[in-house]
Amino acid sequence: MSAETARMTLRVYQVDRAGVTRVLREKAEVTPQATPSASHVFPPCECPVCKAAKQ
């Protein structure tokens, strides 16, 4: 599926403890990017556990 034909619809809901649901943002169509920009790339984990696993 190409980026031109791929579509996604987002809605934002809020649910309280009683189970009452309300829509915070109505439906919005989103067209995905072909390749994400560098700002959306996560850096590699630097915690001690992951550093030890890499070695």
C-alpha positions as CSV (number, residue, x, y, z in Angstrom):
1,M,0.0,0.0,0.0
2,S,1.5,3.3,-1.0
3,A,1.4,6.6,1.0
4,E,-1.1,8.0,-1.5
5,T,-3.7,5.3,-0.9
6,A,-3.1,4.7,2.8
7,R,-5.4,6.5,5.2
8,M,-6.0,6.6,8.9
9,T,-8.7,8.2,10.9
10,L,-8.1,9.5,14.4
11,R,-10.5,10.5,17.1
12,V,-9.6,11.5,20.7
13,Y,-11.9,10.3,23.5
14,Q,-12.0,10.9,27.2
15,V,-13.4,8.2,29.5
16,D,-14.1,9.0,33.2
17,R,-14.1,6.5,36.1
18,A,-17.9,6.0,35.7
19,G,-17.4,4.9,32.1
20,V,-18.9,8.1,30.6
21,T,-17.2,8.7,27.2
22,R,-17.0,12.0,25.4
23,V,-15.3,13.0,22.2
24,L,-12.5,15.6,22.7
25,R,-11.6,15.9,19.0
26,E,-13.8,14.9,16.1
27,K,-12.7,12.6,13.3
28,A,-9.6,13.8,11.4
29,E,-8.1,12.0,8.4
30,V,-4.3,11.6,8.5
31,T,-2.1,10.8,5.5
32,P,1.0,8.9,6.5
33,Q,4.5,10.1,5.4
34,A,6.4,7.9,3.0
35,T,9.4,8.0,5.3
36,P,9.4,9.6,8.8
37,S,11.6,12.6,9.3
38,A,14.7,12.3,11.6
39,S,12.8,14.1,14.4
40,H,10.6,11.1,14.8
41,V,13.4,8.6,15.2
42,F,14.1,7.4,18.8
43,P,17.7,7.4,20.0
44,P,19.0,4.0,21.1
45,C,18.5,3.3,24.7
46,E,21.4,4.2,27.0
47,C,20.3,2.4,30.2
48,P,22.8,0.0,31.8
49,V,20.7,-3.1,30.9
50,C,20.5,-2.2,27.2
51,K,24.2,-1.2,27.1
52,A,25.2,-4.6,28.6
53,A,23.0,-6.4,26.1
54,K,24.6,-4.7,23.1
55,Q,28.1,-5.9,24.2
